[in-house]
Amino acid sequence: MLFPAFGLQHTWIDVPEREVAHYAWGYDRKTNAPIRMTSGLLAEEAYDVKSSAQDMLKVLDIEMGQGRASEELRKAVRRTHQGQYRTAFFTQDMIWEQYSWPTDLQKITLGNGYDFIMKPHPEKKLSPPLAPQENVFLNKTGSTNGFGGYIAVVPSENIGIVVLANKNYPNEARVKAVYSLIEALKSK
């Protein structure tokens, strides 16, 4: 399991009873009623991880080449930054969607838009895979009925942002908010 390798102490697939008081409630996107994440087909493999903000910051540090990690873990993380497929908007890595940096907000928004995510689009397999790039914007959205997350990393700017929301906000809103924050941080 990767959780111990990353040093994650508050990240779970099944939240232990002793931690349930720290587990956030989500809010149903249609009724706004409080809900917990419910398991479904491939839940554990796809979306069933619950994590604290503190643990997500540990992941960010390692993704940016900082933080404490074994060489074996660093090598594995670098492998997830290799481009596997080229799409109309981004290069699909093992985990990340990769955009060259700098890039414009519209391209990232379209690449994370529901129209692109939910419909088939042409892609080109990269053979060999594209080596990890120096100037990239890496991102990944995730959501369930009551939760929405977004992580964006710009290693060359030493910027990484995690958004953990207990409501499923549209991907486009998450992308725009994070992009604006990155632009503000760059100007300081």
C-alpha positions in Angstrom: 0.0 0.0 0.0 1.3 3.5 -0.9 -0.2 5.3 2.1 2.7 4.4 4.5 5.3 5.1 1.8 3.9 8.7 1.4 3.8 9.1 5.2 0.0 9.4 5.2 -1.5 9.0 8.7 -5.1 10.2 8.0 -5.9 8.6 4.7 -8.3 5.7 4.5 -10.3 3.5 2.2 -12.3 2.4 5.2 -12.4 5.1 7.9 -11.6 3.5 11.3 -14.2 4.1 14.0 -11.7 6.2 16.0 -11.4 8.6 13.0 -15.1 9.0 12.0 -15.5 12.2 14.0 -12.9 13.8 11.7 -14.5 12.5 8.5 -16.3 15.4 6.7 -19.9 15.2 5.6 -20.6 16.0 2.0 -23.7 17.6 0.6 -25.9 16.0 -2.0 -25.7 18.0 -5.2 -29.5 17.8 -5.8 -31.0 18.0 -2.3 -28.1 19.6 -0.3 -28.7 16.9 2.4 -25.7 15.8 4.3 -24.3 12.5 3.0 -21.3 10.3 3.2 -19.5 8.8 0.3 -21.1 5.6 -0.8 -19.3 2.7 -2.3 -20.1 1.4 -5.8 -18.6 -0.5 -8.6 -14.8 0.0 -8.6 -15.2 2.4 -5.7 -12.0 1.4 -3.9 -10.0 1.5 -7.2 -11.4 4.8 -8.5 -12.7 7.2 -5.8 -13.0 5.6 -2.4 -10.0 7.2 -0.7 -10.7 9.7 2.1 -7.8 11.9 3.1 -7.0 14.9 5.3 -5.7 18.2 3.9 -2.4 17.6 5.9 -1.9 14.2 4.1 -2.7 15.7 0.7 0.0 18.3 1.3 2.5 15.5 1.9 1.5 14.0 -1.4 2.0 17.4 -3.1 5.5 17.8 -1.6 6.6 14.5 -3.0 4.9 15.1 -6.4 7.0 18.3 -6.6 10.2 16.5 -5.7 10.3 17.7 -2.2 9.3 16.1 1.1 10.7 12.9 2.6 10.5 9.9 0.3 12.5 6.8 -0.5 14.3 6.8 -3.9 12.0 3.9 -4.9 8.9 6.1 -4.3 10.4 9.1 -6.1 11.1 6.9 -9.1 7.5 5.6 -9.0 6.2 9.2 -8.8 8.3 10.3 -11.7 6.9 7.4 -13.7 3.4 8.8 -13.2 4.6 12.0 -14.9 5.4 10.2 -18.2 3.0 11.0 -21.0 1.1 8.0 -22.3 -1.5 9.5 -24.7 -1.9 12.9 -26.5 -5.4 14.3 -26.6 -6.8 17.5 -28.1 -6.0 19.5 -24.9 -3.5 17.6 -22.8 -1.1 14.7 -22.5 -2.5 11.9 -20.4 0.0 10.6 -17.9 -0.5 7.5 -15.8 -2.5 9.6 -13.3 -2.2 13.2 -14.3 -3.5 15.3 -17.1 -0.4 17.2 -18.3 -0.4 20.6 -20.0 2.7 22.5 -21.1 3.4 25.5 -18.9 2.6 28.3 -19.3 -0.8 27.5 -20.8 -4.1 29.4 -21.0 -7.0 28.9 -18.7 -9.4 28.0 -21.6 -7.4 25.0 -22.6 -7.3 23.6 -19.1 -11.0 24.4 -18.6 -11.9 22.6 -21.8 -9.7 19.6 -20.9 -11.4 19.3 -17.6 -14.9 20.0 -18.9 -17.7 17.5 -18.6 -18.1 17.4 -22.4 -14.5 16.2 -22.8 -14.6 13.9 -19.9 -17.9 12.2 -20.5 -17.6 11.7 -24.3 -15.1 9.7 -26.4 -12.5 11.7 -28.1 -9.5 10.8 -30.3 -6.2 10.2 -28.7 -2.7 9.2 -29.9 -0.6 6.6 -28.0 2.9 7.9 -27.4 5.5 5.3 -28.0 7.8 5.5 -26.3 6.1 7.4 -23.4 6.9 11.1 -23.1 9.6 11.6 -20.4 8.6 13.8 -17.5 8.7 17.4 -18.6 10.3 20.4 -16.9 7.6 23.0 -17.5 4.2 21.4 -16.9 0.9 22.0 -15.3 -0.3 18.7 -13.8 -3.9 18.4 -12.6 -6.6 15.9 -11.6 -10.2 16.4 -10.8 -12.3 14.0 -8.8 -15.8 14.0 -7.4 -18.7 12.0 -6.1 -22.3 13.1 -5.4 -21.4 15.0 -2.3 -17.7 15.8 -2.6 -15.4 17.5 -5.1 -11.6 17.6 -5.3 -9.0 19.1 -7.5 -5.2 19.0 -7.3 -2.9 21.1 -9.5 0.9 21.1 -9.5 3.3 23.4 -11.3 6.6 22.1 -10.2 8.7 24.7 -12.1 6.9 27.5 -10.1 7.1 25.5 -6.9 3.3 25.7 -6.6 0.9 22.9 -5.7 -2.7 23.3 -4.7 -5.3 20.9 -3.3 -9.0 21.7 -3.2 -11.1 19.4 -1.0 -14.8 20.4 -1.0 -17.7 18.8 0.7 -19.9 19.6 -2.3 -19.6 18.6 -6.0 -18.8 22.0 -7.6 -18.4 21.9 -11.4 -14.9 21.1 -12.6 -14.8 24.3 -14.6 -15.3 26.3 -11.4 -12.6 24.4 -9.6 -10.2 24.9 -12.5 -10.9 28.6 -12.8 -10.4 29.2 -9.0 -7.2 27.3 -8.8 -5.8 28.9 -12.0 -6.6 32.4 -10.6 -4.8 31.5 -7.4 -1.7 30.2 -9.3 -1.6 33.4 -11.3 -1.8 35.5 -8.1 0.9 33.4 -6.4 3.2 33.8 -9.4 2.9 37.6 -9.3 4.1 37.8 -5.7 
